């Protein structure tokens, strides 16, 4: 995040928090010596996150239903290896080493939604498709560096 983009980013973060109960953990700002630290977020990523959350909320029939479905979500960027993102109930992490797409945002928020309802969405999809998912297996695969 460039210093010149902070006002724009702050406005988007406030809108995310107010409208959708999505709190983004910024990693930019001044350090103890007053030097600017840009962090790993870009203005384009903040805009992409805002637009993607808005799209998912619209699909859910609005911000109220989005908040009811997800119950509040914290978003932060972390070094999560080769994964684009990772989610659990109330937490979405996006890779700090690469940028992310709108698809990744919606995909990870869908995981957070599913986790918020004890993985019932995944279980219903398994039943419908004959697929196989297990949260503990996903966790184990992530632990050893494999994609789930």
MOURQUI-V475988 format. One record per residue. RES is the residue in one small letter. PHI is phi in radians with two decimals (* if undefined). Layout:
# MOURQUI-V475988
res=RES phi=PHI
res=RES phi=PHI
This chain:
# MOURQUI-V475988
res=x phi=*
res=x phi=-1.45
res=x phi=-0.94
res=x phi=-1.16
res=x phi=-1.69
res=x phi=-1.08
res=x phi=-1.08
res=x phi=-1.08
res=x phi=-1.08
res=x phi=-1.08
res=x phi=-1.11
res=x phi=-1.13
res=x phi=-1.11
res=x phi=-1.15
res=x phi=-1.14
res=x phi=-1.04
res=x phi=-1.20
res=x phi=-1.21
res=x phi=-1.43
res=x phi=-2.15
res=x phi=1.00
res=x phi=-1.86
res=x phi=-1.90
res=x phi=-1.66
res=x phi=-1.56
res=x phi=-1.28
res=x phi=-2.04
res=x phi=-1.96
res=x phi=2.48
res=x phi=-1.56
res=x phi=-1.50
res=x phi=-1.07
res=x phi=-1.62
res=x phi=1.42
res=x phi=-1.52
res=x phi=-1.25
res=x phi=-2.02
res=x phi=-1.25
res=x phi=1.17
res=x phi=-1.86
res=x phi=-1.44
res=x phi=-2.01
res=x phi=-1.01
res=x phi=-1.06
res=x phi=-1.19
res=x phi=-1.09
res=x phi=-1.09
res=x phi=-1.11
res=x phi=-1.07
res=x phi=-1.05
res=x phi=-1.15
res=x phi=-1.20
res=x phi=-1.10
res=x phi=-1.06
res=x phi=-1.11
res=x phi=-1.09
res=x phi=-1.09
res=x phi=-1.10
res=x phi=-1.13
res=x phi=-1.45
res=x phi=1.39
res=x phi=2.21
res=x phi=-1.03
res=x phi=-1.06
res=x phi=-1.21
res=x phi=-1.03
res=x phi=-1.11
res=x phi=-1.09
res=x phi=-1.29
res=x phi=-1.81
res=x phi=1.15
res=x phi=1.61
res=x phi=-2.42
res=x phi=-1.71
res=x phi=-2.10
res=x phi=-2.55
res=x phi=-1.77
res=x phi=-2.47
res=x phi=-1.40
res=x phi=-2.01
res=x phi=1.25
res=x phi=-1.53
res=x phi=-1.34
res=x phi=-1.32
res=x phi=-2.86
res=x phi=-2.82
res=x phi=-2.57
res=x phi=-2.56
res=x phi=-0.99
res=x phi=1.24
res=x phi=-2.55
res=x phi=-2.15
res=x phi=-2.00
res=x phi=-1.99
res=x phi=-1.15
res=x phi=-1.39
res=x phi=-1.58
res=x phi=-2.42
res=x phi=-1.39
res=x phi=-2.32
res=x phi=-1.76
res=x phi=-1.05
res=x phi=-1.03
res=x phi=-1.08
res=x phi=-1.03
res=x phi=-1.14
res=x phi=-1.03
res=x phi=-1.23
res=x phi=-1.14
res=x phi=-1.13
res=x phi=-1.10
res=x phi=-1.10
res=x phi=-1.08
res=x phi=-1.03
res=x phi=-1.09
res=x phi=-1.12
res=x phi=-1.96
res=x phi=0.95
res=x phi=1.13
res=x phi=-1.14
res=x phi=-1.11
res=x phi=-1.12
res=x phi=-1.12
res=x phi=-1.15
res=x phi=-1.15
res=x phi=-0.99
res=x phi=-1.07
res=x phi=-1.21
res=x phi=-1.77
res=x phi=1.40
res=x phi=-1.32
res=x phi=-2.51
res=x phi=-2.43
res=x phi=-2.51
res=x phi=-0.97
res=x phi=-1.17
res=x phi=-1.22
res=x phi=-1.05
res=x phi=-1.05
res=x phi=-1.10
res=x phi=-1.10
res=x phi=-1.11
res=x phi=-1.04
res=x phi=-1.68
res=x phi=1.56
res=x phi=-1.68
res=x phi=-1.40
res=x phi=-1.65
